[in-house]
Amino acid sequence: MAEMARLHGSGELIQIEHLAQTEMVPATFLAQILLKLRNYGLVTSRRGNHGGYALARVPEEISLYDILMAVEGQCLQLSGNAAGRSGPRIKQIWEEIGAGLVEKTKSYTLDRLVSRHPAEMYYI
């Protein structure tokens, strides 16, 4: 998504092979992620020789939360039993942590992750 944001507005569609090489992600795995992103409405695609992928919205309107929801579905989900003596408190704490994660991921938009220079790296 960061690479697509970097090229956003250029009119170019990005091919899976370019994304796979640039971001060092296996193309088959990337195809699965792009399908989820497309189904969620974050990217568009066009088939054919001059086909590829592009952002469906401007980078400033796509948050990390949007991407997380498209790919994973939930930010944090407590699995297991919330019963017993400790269960209710653990569930409450887990929900607080989840709410904090939602808030933080909504505060970062895709434009903030864009590496403008090939050697530039951002750490979150």
C-alpha positions in Angstrom: 0.0 0.0 0.0 2.9 2.4 0.8 4.4 1.8 -2.7 1.0 2.3 -4.3 0.7 5.6 -2.3 4.1 6.6 -3.5 3.1 6.3 -7.1 -0.5 7.6 -6.6 -1.4 10.3 -9.0 1.1 9.3 -11.6 -1.5 7.5 -13.7 0.5 4.3 -13.5 -1.0 1.0 -12.5 1.3 -1.2 -10.4 1.8 -4.8 -11.3 2.1 -7.5 -8.7 5.7 -8.3 -9.9 6.8 -4.8 -9.2 5.2 -4.7 -5.8 6.6 -8.2 -4.9 10.1 -7.1 -5.9 10.0 -3.7 -4.3 8.5 -4.8 -1.0 10.2 -8.2 -0.9 6.9 -10.1 -0.6 6.2 -13.4 -2.5 3.9 -12.6 -5.5 1.4 -15.4 -4.6 1.0 -14.1 -1.1 0.7 -10.5 -2.4 -2.0 -11.6 -4.8 -4.1 -12.8 -1.8 -3.6 -9.6 0.1 -4.5 -7.5 -3.0 -7.7 -9.4 -3.4 -8.7 -8.6 0.2 -7.7 -4.9 -0.3 -9.8 -4.8 -3.5 -12.8 -6.5 -1.9 -12.6 -4.0 0.9 -12.5 -1.1 -1.6 -9.0 0.2 -0.9 -7.5 -0.7 -4.3 -8.8 -1.0 -7.8 -7.5 -3.4 -10.4 -7.6 -3.7 -14.2 -6.8 -6.9 -16.1 -4.7 -7.3 -19.2 -1.3 -6.4 -20.5 -1.5 -2.9 -19.2 -3.4 -3.8 -16.1 -2.4 -3.6 -12.5 -3.4 -2.1 -9.2 -4.0 1.4 -7.9 -5.3 3.0 -4.7 -9.1 3.5 -4.8 -8.8 6.7 -2.7 -6.1 9.3 -2.0 -3.5 8.2 0.5 -4.6 10.8 3.0 -8.0 9.0 3.3 -6.7 5.5 3.9 -5.7 4.7 7.5 -3.7 1.8 8.8 -6.9 0.8 10.5 -8.6 0.4 7.1 -5.7 -1.7 5.9 -5.7 -3.8 9.0 -9.5 -4.4 8.8 -9.2 -5.4 5.1 -6.5 -7.9 5.7 -7.1 -9.2 9.2 -10.7 -8.4 10.0 -10.3 -7.5 13.6 -7.5 -5.5 15.4 -7.4 -7.7 18.5 -9.7 -10.5 19.4 -9.6 -12.4 22.7 -9.7 -16.0 21.9 -10.5 -18.5 24.6 -12.6 -18.5 27.7 -13.4 -15.3 29.5 -15.0 -17.1 32.4 -13.6 -18.0 35.7 -12.0 -15.8 38.3 -9.5 -14.0 36.0 -11.5 -14.1 32.7 -13.7 -11.0 33.1 -10.7 -8.8 34.1 -8.5 -10.2 31.3 -11.3 -9.6 28.8 -11.7 -6.0 30.0 -8.0 -5.3 29.7 -7.9 -6.9 26.3 -10.7 -4.7 25.1 -8.9 -1.6 26.4 -5.8 -2.6 24.6 -7.9 -3.2 21.4 -9.5 0.2 21.7 -6.1 1.8 22.0 -4.9 -0.1 18.9 -7.9 1.0 16.9 -7.4 4.7 17.9 -3.7 4.6 17.1 -4.1 2.8 13.7 -6.8 5.3 12.7 -4.4 8.2 13.4 -1.9 7.0 10.8 -2.8 7.5 7.2 -1.1 6.0 4.2 0.5 9.2 3.1 2.6 9.2 6.3 4.1 5.9 5.5 5.3 6.8 2.0 9.0 6.6 1.4 9.8 9.4 -1.0 13.4 8.2 -1.6 14.4 4.6 -2.2 16.9 4.5 0.7 14.5 6.2 3.2 13.0 3.9 5.8 10.2 4.6 8.3 9.8 2.7 11.6 6.6 2.6 13.5 
